[in-house]
Amino acid sequence: MTIDITQIGSLVSSIGFPCVMCLILVYFMNISNKNLTEAISELKTAITELIAREDIYHKTKEDK
């Protein structure tokens, strides 16, 4: 989503500066939330894989 300065100016003049800033903050919080959700998902996958490897390592070590 791209928006130029004239569109921002018209939004400010029609609905007010505080409303425009709230909308911008909500937009950036949404982007940040998506990025954090993806990062947490990747960490969850990595942790699950490490736990699986440790289980396999300990099982093979116990067999010896």
Phi and psi restraints in degrees (range 20) as a CNS / XPLOR table:
assign (resid 1 and name C) (resid 2 and name N)
       (resid 2 and name CA) (resid 2 and name C) 1.0 -113.2 20.0 2
assign (resid 2 and name N) (resid 2 and name CA)
       (resid 2 and name C) (resid 3 and name N) 1.0 143.2 20.0 2
assign (resid 2 and name C) (resid 3 and name N)
       (resid 3 and name CA) (resid 3 and name C) 1.0 -141.9 20.0 2
assign (resid 3 and name N) (resid 3 and name CA)
       (resid 3 and name C) (resid 4 and name N) 1.0 136.8 20.0 2
assign (resid 3 and name C) (resid 4 and name N)
       (resid 4 and name CA) (resid 4 and name C) 1.0 -98.1 20.0 2
assign (resid 4 and name N) (resid 4 and name CA)
       (resid 4 and name C) (resid 5 and name N) 1.0 173.0 20.0 2
assign (resid 4 and name C) (resid 5 and name N)
       (resid 5 and name CA) (resid 5 and name C) 1.0 -65.0 20.0 2
assign (resid 5 and name N) (resid 5 and name CA)
       (resid 5 and name C) (resid 6 and name N) 1.0 -30.9 20.0 2
assign (resid 5 and name C) (resid 6 and name N)
       (resid 6 and name CA) (resid 6 and name C) 1.0 -69.5 20.0 2
assign (resid 6 and name N) (resid 6 and name CA)
       (resid 6 and name C) (resid 7 and name N) 1.0 -35.2 20.0 2
assign (resid 6 and name C) (resid 7 and name N)
       (resid 7 and name CA) (resid 7 and name C) 1.0 -67.5 20.0 2
assign (resid 7 and name N) (resid 7 and name CA)
       (resid 7 and name C) (resid 8 and name N) 1.0 -39.0 20.0 2
assign (resid 7 and name C) (resid 8 and name N)
       (resid 8 and name CA) (resid 8 and name C) 1.0 -64.0 20.0 2
assign (resid 8 and name N) (resid 8 and name CA)
       (resid 8 and name C) (resid 9 and name N) 1.0 -42.7 20.0 2
assign (resid 8 and name C) (resid 9 and name N)
       (resid 9 and name CA) (resid 9 and name C) 1.0 -60.9 20.0 2
assign (resid 9 and name N) (resid 9 and name CA)
       (resid 9 and name C) (resid 10 and name N) 1.0 -41.5 20.0 2
assign (resid 9 and name C) (resid 10 and name N)
       (resid 10 and name CA) (resid 10 and name C) 1.0 -69.1 20.0 2
assign (resid 10 and name N) (resid 10 and name CA)
       (resid 10 and name C) (resid 11 and name N) 1.0 -35.8 20.0 2
assign (resid 10 and name C) (resid 11 and name N)
       (resid 11 and name CA) (resid 11 and name C) 1.0 -64.4 20.0 2
assign (resid 11 and name N) (resid 11 and name CA)
       (resid 11 and name C) (resid 12 and name N) 1.0 -43.1 20.0 2
assign (resid 11 and name C) (resid 12 and name N)
       (resid 12 and name CA) (resid 12 and name C) 1.0 -62.5 20.0 2
assign (resid 12 and name N) (resid 12 and name CA)
       (resid 12 and name C) (resid 13 and name N) 1.0 -42.3 20.0 2
assign (resid 12 and name C) (resid 13 and name N)
       (resid 13 and name CA) (resid 13 and name C) 1.0 -71.9 20.0 2
assign (resid 13 and name N) (resid 13 and name CA)
       (resid 13 and name C) (resid 14 and name N) 1.0 -26.8 20.0 2
assign (resid 13 and name C) (resid 14 and name N)
       (resid 14 and name CA) (resid 14 and name C) 1.0 -90.1 20.0 2
assign (resid 14 and name N) (resid 14 and name CA)
       (resid 14 and name C) (resid 15 and name N) 1.0 -42.5 20.0 2
assign (resid 14 and name C) (resid 15 and name N)
       (resid 15 and name CA) (resid 15 and name C) 1.0 -113.3 20.0 2
assign (resid 15 and name N) (resid 15 and name CA)
       (resid 15 and name C) (resid 16 and name N) 1.0 -9.8 20.0 2
assign (resid 15 and name C) (resid 16 and name N)
       (resid 16 and name CA) (resid 16 and name C) 1.0 101.9 20.0 2
assign (resid 16 and name N) (resid 16 and name CA)
       (resid 16 and name C) (resid 17 and name N) 1.0 152.3 20.0 2
assign (resid 16 and name C) (resid 17 and name N)
       (resid 17 and name CA) (resid 17 and name C) 1.0 -62.3 20.0 2
assign (resid 17 and name N) (resid 17 and name CA)
       (resid 17 and name C) (resid 18 and name N) 1.0 -47.4 20.0 2
assign (resid 17 and name C) (resid 18 and name N)
       (resid 18 and name CA) (resid 18 and name C) 1.0 -60.2 20.0 2
assign (resid 18 and name N) (resid 18 and name CA)
       (resid 18 and name C) (resid 19 and name N) 1.0 -38.8 20.0 2
assign (resid 18 and name C) (resid 19 and name N)
       (resid 19 and name CA) (resid 19 and name C) 1.0 -65.7 20.0 2
assign (resid 19 and name N) (resid 19 and name CA)
       (resid 19 and name C) (resid 20 and name N) 1.0 -41.7 20.0 2
assign (resid 19 and name C) (resid 20 and name N)
       (resid 20 and name CA) (resid 20 and name C) 1.0 -64.0 20.0 2
assign (resid 20 and name N) (resid 20 and name CA)
       (resid 20 and name C) (resid 21 and name N) 1.0 -43.1 20.0 2
assign (resid 20 and name C) (resid 21 and name N)
       (resid 21 and name CA) (resid 21 and name C) 1.0 -64.8 20.0 2
assign (resid 21 and name N) (resid 21 and name CA)
       (resid 21 and name C) (resid 22 and name N) 1.0 -37.9 20.0 2
assign (resid 21 and name C) (resid 22 and name N)
       (resid 22 and name CA) (resid 22 and name C) 1.0 -62.7 20.0 2
assign (resid 22 and name N) (resid 22 and name CA)
       (resid 22 and name C) (resid 23 and name N) 1.0 -42.7 20.0 2
assign (resid 22 and name C) (resid 23 and name N)
       (resid 23 and name CA) (resid 23 and name C) 1.0 -63.9 20.0 2
assign (resid 23 and name N) (resid 23 and name CA)
       (resid 23 and name C) (resid 24 and name N) 1.0 -41.0 20.0 2
assign (resid 23 and name C) (resid 24 and name N)
       (resid 24 and name CA) (resid 24 and name C) 1.0 -65.1 20.0 2
assign (resid 24 and name N) (resid 24 and name CA)
       (resid 24 and name C) (resid 25 and name N) 1.0 -42.6 20.0 2
assign (resid 24 and name C) (resid 25 and name N)
       (resid 25 and name CA) (resid 25 and name C) 1.0 -63.9 20.0 2
assign (resid 25 and name N) (resid 25 and name CA)
       (resid 25 and name C) (resid 26 and name N) 1.0 -41.3 20.0 2
assign (resid 25 and name C) (resid 26 and name N)
       (resid 26 and name CA) (resid 26 and name C) 1.0 -62.3 20.0 2
assign (resid 26 and name N) (resid 26 and name CA)
       (resid 26 and name C) (resid 27 and name N) 1.0 -41.1 20.0 2
assign (resid 26 and name C) (resid 27 and name N)
       (resid 27 and name CA) (resid 27 and name C) 1.0 -61.0 20.0 2
assign (resid 27 and name N) (resid 27 and name CA)
       (resid 27 and name C) (resid 28 and name N) 1.0 -48.1 20.0 2
assign (resid 27 and name C) (resid 28 and name N)
       (resid 28 and name CA) (resid 28 and name C) 1.0 -70.8 20.0 2
assign (resid 28 and name N) (resid 28 and name CA)
       (resid 28 and name C) (resid 29 and name N) 1.0 -32.3 20.0 2
assign (resid 28 and name C) (resid 29 and name N)
       (resid 29 and name CA) (resid 29 and name C) 1.0 -65.8 20.0 2
assign (resid 29 and name N) (resid 29 and name CA)
       (resid 29 and name C) (resid 30 and name N) 1.0 -37.1 20.0 2
assign (resid 29 and name C) (resid 30 and name N)
       (resid 30 and name CA) (resid 30 and name C) 1.0 -64.1 20.0 2
assign (resid 30 and name N) (resid 30 and name CA)
       (resid 30 and name C) (resid 31 and name N) 1.0 -43.9 20.0 2
assign (resid 30 and name C) (resid 31 and name N)
       (resid 31 and name CA) (resid 31 and name C) 1.0 -62.5 20.0 2
assign (resid 31 and name N) (resid 31 and name CA)
       (resid 31 and name C) (resid 32 and name N) 1.0 -45.5 20.0 2
assign (resid 31 and name C) (resid 32 and name N)
       (resid 32 and name CA) (resid 32 and name C) 1.0 -61.9 20.0 2
assign (resid 32 and name N) (resid 32 and name CA)
       (resid 32 and name C) (resid 33 and name N) 1.0 -41.3 20.0 2
assign (resid 32 and name C) (resid 33 and name N)
       (resid 33 and name CA) (resid 33 and name C) 1.0 -63.2 20.0 2
assign (resid 33 and name N) (resid 33 and name CA)
       (resid 33 and name C) (resid 34 and name N) 1.0 -41.3 20.0 2
assign (resid 33 and name C) (resid 34 and name N)
       (resid 34 and name CA) (resid 34 and name C) 1.0 -62.8 20.0 2
assign (resid 34 and name N) (resid 34 and name CA)
       (resid 34 and name C) (resid 35 and name N) 1.0 -43.7 20.0 2
assign (resid 34 and name C) (resid 35 and name N)
       (resid 35 and name CA) (resid 35 and name C) 1.0 -63.8 20.0 2
assign (resid 35 and name N) (resid 35 and name CA)
       (resid 35 and name C) (resid 36 and name N) 1.0 -42.7 20.0 2
assign (resid 35 and name C) (resid 36 and name N)
       (resid 36 and name CA) (resid 36 and name C) 1.0 -65.5 20.0 2
assign (resid 36 and name N) (resid 36 and name CA)
       (resid 36 and name C) (resid 37 and name N) 1.0 -39.0 20.0 2
assign (resid 36 and name C) (resid 37 and name N)
       (resid 37 and name CA) (resid 37 and name C) 1.0 -62.6 20.0 2
assign (resid 37 and name N) (resid 37 and name CA)
       (resid 37 and name C) (resid 38 and name N) 1.0 -41.9 20.0 2
assign (resid 37 and name C) (resid 38 and name N)
       (resid 38 and name CA) (resid 38 and name C) 1.0 -64.9 20.0 2
assign (resid 38 and name N) (resid 38 and name CA)
       (resid 38 and name C) (resid 39 and name N) 1.0 -42.2 20.0 2
assign (resid 38 and name C) (resid 39 and name N)
       (resid 39 and name CA) (resid 39 and name C) 1.0 -64.5 20.0 2
assign (resid 39 and name N) (resid 39 and name CA)
       (resid 39 and name C) (resid 40 and name N) 1.0 -42.1 20.0 2
assign (resid 39 and name C) (resid 40 and name N)
       (resid 40 and name CA) (resid 40 and name C) 1.0 -65.1 20.0 2
assign (resid 40 and name N) (resid 40 and name CA)
       (resid 40 and name C) (resid 41 and name N) 1.0 -38.4 20.0 2
assign (resid 40 and name C) (resid 41 and name N)
       (resid 41 and name CA) (resid 41 and name C) 1.0 -63.6 20.0 2
assign (resid 41 and name N) (resid 41 and name CA)
       (resid 41 and name C) (resid 42 and name N) 1.0 -41.6 20.0 2
assign (resid 41 and name C) (resid 42 and name N)
       (resid 42 and name CA) (resid 42 and name C) 1.0 -65.0 20.0 2
assign (resid 42 and name N) (resid 42 and name CA)
       (resid 42 and name C) (resid 43 and name N) 1.0 -40.8 20.0 2
assign (resid 42 and name C) (resid 43 and name N)
       (resid 43 and name CA) (resid 43 and name C) 1.0 -64.9 20.0 2
assign (resid 43 and name N) (resid 43 and name CA)
       (resid 43 and name C) (resid 44 and name N) 1.0 -39.1 20.0 2
assign (resid 43 and name C) (resid 44 and name N)
       (resid 44 and name CA) (resid 44 and name C) 1.0 -61.8 20.0 2
assign (resid 44 and name N) (resid 44 and name CA)
       (resid 44 and name C) (resid 45 and name N) 1.0 -43.5 20.0 2
assign (resid 44 and name C) (resid 45 and name N)
       (resid 45 and name CA) (resid 45 and name C) 1.0 -63.4 20.0 2
assign (resid 45 and name N) (resid 45 and name CA)
       (resid 45 and name C) (resid 46 and name N) 1.0 -43.8 20.0 2
assign (resid 45 and name C) (resid 46 and name N)
       (resid 46 and name CA) (resid 46 and name C) 1.0 -64.4 20.0 2
assign (resid 46 and name N) (resid 46 and name CA)
       (resid 46 and name C) (resid 47 and name N) 1.0 -41.9 20.0 2
assign (resid 46 and name C) (resid 47 and name N)
       (resid 47 and name CA) (resid 47 and name C) 1.0 -65.2 20.0 2
assign (resid 47 and name N) (resid 47 and name CA)
       (resid 47 and name C) (resid 48 and name N) 1.0 -41.8 20.0 2
assign (resid 47 and name C) (resid 48 and name N)
       (resid 48 and name CA) (resid 48 and name C) 1.0 -61.8 20.0 2
assign (resid 48 and name N) (resid 48 and name CA)
       (resid 48 and name C) (resid 49 and name N) 1.0 -41.9 20.0 2
assign (resid 48 and name C) (resid 49 and name N)
       (resid 49 and name CA) (resid 49 and name C) 1.0 -65.5 20.0 2
assign (resid 49 and name N) (resid 49 and name CA)
       (resid 49 and name C) (resid 50 and name N) 1.0 -40.0 20.0 2
assign (resid 49 and name C) (resid 50 and name N)
       (resid 50 and name CA) (resid 50 and name C) 1.0 -65.2 20.0 2
assign (resid 50 and name N) (resid 50 and name CA)
       (resid 50 and name C) (resid 51 and name N) 1.0 -40.7 20.0 2
assign (resid 50 and name C) (resid 51 and name N)
       (resid 51 and name CA) (resid 51 and name C) 1.0 -63.7 20.0 2
assign (resid 51 and name N) (resid 51 and name CA)
       (resid 51 and name C) (resid 52 and name N) 1.0 -41.3 20.0 2
assign (resid 51 and name C) (resid 52 and name N)
       (resid 52 and name CA) (resid 52 and name C) 1.0 -63.3 20.0 2
assign (resid 52 and name N) (resid 52 and name CA)
       (resid 52 and name C) (resid 53 and name N) 1.0 -41.3 20.0 2
assign (resid 52 and name C) (resid 53 and name N)
       (resid 53 and name CA) (resid 53 and name C) 1.0 -64.7 20.0 2
assign (resid 53 and name N) (resid 53 and name CA)
       (resid 53 and name C) (resid 54 and name N) 1.0 -42.1 20.0 2
assign (resid 53 and name C) (resid 54 and name N)
       (resid 54 and name CA) (resid 54 and name C) 1.0 -62.7 20.0 2
assign (resid 54 and name N) (resid 54 and name CA)
       (resid 54 and name C) (resid 55 and name N) 1.0 -41.9 20.0 2
assign (resid 54 and name C) (resid 55 and name N)
       (resid 55 and name CA) (resid 55 and name C) 1.0 -61.0 20.0 2
assign (resid 55 and name N) (resid 55 and name CA)
       (resid 55 and name C) (resid 56 and name N) 1.0 -44.3 20.0 2
assign (resid 55 and name C) (resid 56 and name N)
       (resid 56 and name CA) (resid 56 and name C) 1.0 -64.6 20.0 2
assign (resid 56 and name N) (resid 56 and name CA)
       (resid 56 and name C) (resid 57 and name N) 1.0 -42.3 20.0 2
assign (resid 56 and name C) (resid 57 and name N)
       (resid 57 and name CA) (resid 57 and name C) 1.0 -61.9 20.0 2
assign (resid 57 and name N) (resid 57 and name CA)
       (resid 57 and name C) (resid 58 and name N) 1.0 -46.0 20.0 2
assign (resid 57 and name C) (resid 58 and name N)
       (resid 58 and name CA) (resid 58 and name C) 1.0 -68.8 20.0 2
assign (resid 58 and name N) (resid 58 and name CA)
       (resid 58 and name C) (resid 59 and name N) 1.0 -34.6 20.0 2
assign (resid 58 and name C) (resid 59 and name N)
       (resid 59 and name CA) (resid 59 and name C) 1.0 -67.1 20.0 2
assign (resid 59 and name N) (resid 59 and name CA)
       (resid 59 and name C) (resid 60 and name N) 1.0 -42.4 20.0 2
assign (resid 59 and name C) (resid 60 and name N)
       (resid 60 and name CA) (resid 60 and name C) 1.0 -69.4 20.0 2
assign (resid 60 and name N) (resid 60 and name CA)
       (resid 60 and name C) (resid 61 and name N) 1.0 -33.3 20.0 2
assign (resid 60 and name C) (resid 61 and name N)
       (resid 61 and name CA) (resid 61 and name C) 1.0 -69.8 20.0 2
assign (resid 61 and name N) (resid 61 and name CA)
       (resid 61 and name C) (resid 62 and name N) 1.0 -36.4 20.0 2
assign (resid 61 and name C) (resid 62 and name N)
       (resid 62 and name CA) (resid 62 and name C) 1.0 -70.1 20.0 2
assign (resid 62 and name N) (resid 62 and name CA)
       (resid 62 and name C) (resid 63 and name N) 1.0 -29.6 20.0 2
assign (resid 62 and name C) (resid 63 and name N)
       (resid 63 and name CA) (resid 63 and name C) 1.0 -70.2 20.0 2
assign (resid 63 and name N) (resid 63 and name CA)
       (resid 63 and name C) (resid 64 and name N) 1.0 -22.7 20.0 2
